[in-house]
């Protein structure tokens, strides 16, 4: 109960944050919706009363016109509220959607990786996905619940004047409605899997019918009748699954109708008795009789609306869990960021990803010296990207520590710490901006530095090919005038982006995996040109440029097995040598030195 109250408070605060006056609007909407049917009843009663009293026709018409005006105002207000609700729903849903996305962008990286983390985000995001989701239906369902409750209160107050026994019968009727509602919910849960499986089969059949690749098989193997039998069996199974629900619905309808008849009968009997005794006018009969029908409908609506509101409150837990995740890193005051050359030291660093049994890295000890060009190589899954994620502070070691110029990584404000690194990751996602905006990425514009970056990265030549130069958009799926960059062009763009950041440590994390060996070699050559005054880390499982690095470490199954220069590791003839030899076809330059030694295959003169 305590949790439900907490989540209800969250929903109320979300509505208040969206628009403080939303509760006034919703209250007026509820009142109009609840009063409208009663106004119509009162008008019918007044018409009968006027006729019985025999008032003058002019007075009759004036009174009737006044009532019609009141009903018209109520109807116009109801229409206005209905249209406004649709607008509010979209704005409110969008607001919560952006709140979830903003939180996603702010969360520390460890809170975003792993199956559970992704599920938390997906569940929170889906709560504002469309108007059928929690934050799309919260306002209309709250109004629906309020309307039903207000209708019950108003009609009960009317009928209780007629006969106190109504209170007991109404209470019993509500218990019956609640009982059947619970049975329906339990049955829905019980039948859910069977219905879902059958629906999946039907969808698959529809998909198969429209599949052009099997049209020949259908005709040659005469599968038409077979398909018809399968379809009939699937539909028959669906109808069989629904039979218990149909029986329950029929029983519920019968019992509720008997209840409504009982309430109506009591209303008719007491109304006639009171009319005969002269305690109430004849016109009141219409009010009391009509109130029974309104009450019965309102009770059913209230029970169903209460179930929906309970579901909304329960779903809020997913929203709350995502938004209230605590930071893993220091985002407060931290040690001043180094301004000079960087030394990075890893001491007995180990790391295991969430939901994994085996560590990605274990007992890594390494010192990277200022201005060093370090290559980290190894086969896929060796832990190379994990190592860069640890160094850049996206994740923290489970054991050991990472030091920057002798200061623990944890002592820095994490946002400030990120300014030390300019990585180019293997994953490349482009936003719908121009080439210039992509390179600058929100950093203050420096014309001189920008021109230098264009030259060093090779983007100057690429830009010259486009009509709109660096204002060219790079997501053609969104901008028709945009361009689709090739793999090499895209790589140069990302290199320019990293260079413009002008961080003291440059990291190249397998960004060329999708390129051919020659294009990859050229990218590394370009990168070396502008990394001379930086500490540079190159991550790769292909060995196109490792010979140019000051030092190479070889990772295998999360551990460093070899360290040295290219020549030293080749002479050692270990893991690095074996990988290099396996890739020799792509990387060795001396193919055939003597044409007489070349083998000539085939050929017809």
QUIHU-V873674 format. One record per run of one state. SS is the DSSP state (alpha for helix, beta for strand, coil for the rest). FROM is the first residue (numbers start at 0). LEN is the number of residues. If there is no record, write none. Layout:
ss->[SS,SS]
from->[FROM,FROM]
len->[LEN,LEN]
//
This chain:
ss->[coil,alpha,coil,alpha,coil,alpha,coil,alpha,coil,alpha,coil,alpha,coil,alpha,coil,alpha,coil,alpha,coil,alpha,coil,beta,coil,beta,coil,beta,coil,alpha,coil,beta,coil,beta,alpha,coil,alpha,beta,coil,beta,alpha,coil,alpha,coil,alpha,coil,alpha,coil,beta,coil,alpha,coil,beta,coil,alpha,coil,beta,coil,alpha,coil,beta,coil,beta,coil,alpha,coil,alpha,coil,alpha,coil,alpha,coil]
from->[0,1,18,21,53,56,106,108,111,114,126,133,162,164,209,211,220,223,276,283,323,343,351,360,368,372,377,383,391,398,404,406,408,411,413,420,424,433,434,440,446,457,458,463,468,471,472,473,486,501,504,509,516,529,534,540,545,548,550,556,558,564,565,572,574,582,583,587,594,597]
len->[1,17,3,32,3,50,2,3,3,12,7,29,2,45,2,9,3,53,7,40,20,8,9,8,4,5,6,8,7,6,2,2,3,2,7,4,9,1,6,6,11,1,5,5,3,1,1,13,15,3,5,7,13,5,6,5,3,2,6,2,6,1,7,2,8,1,4,7,3,8]
//
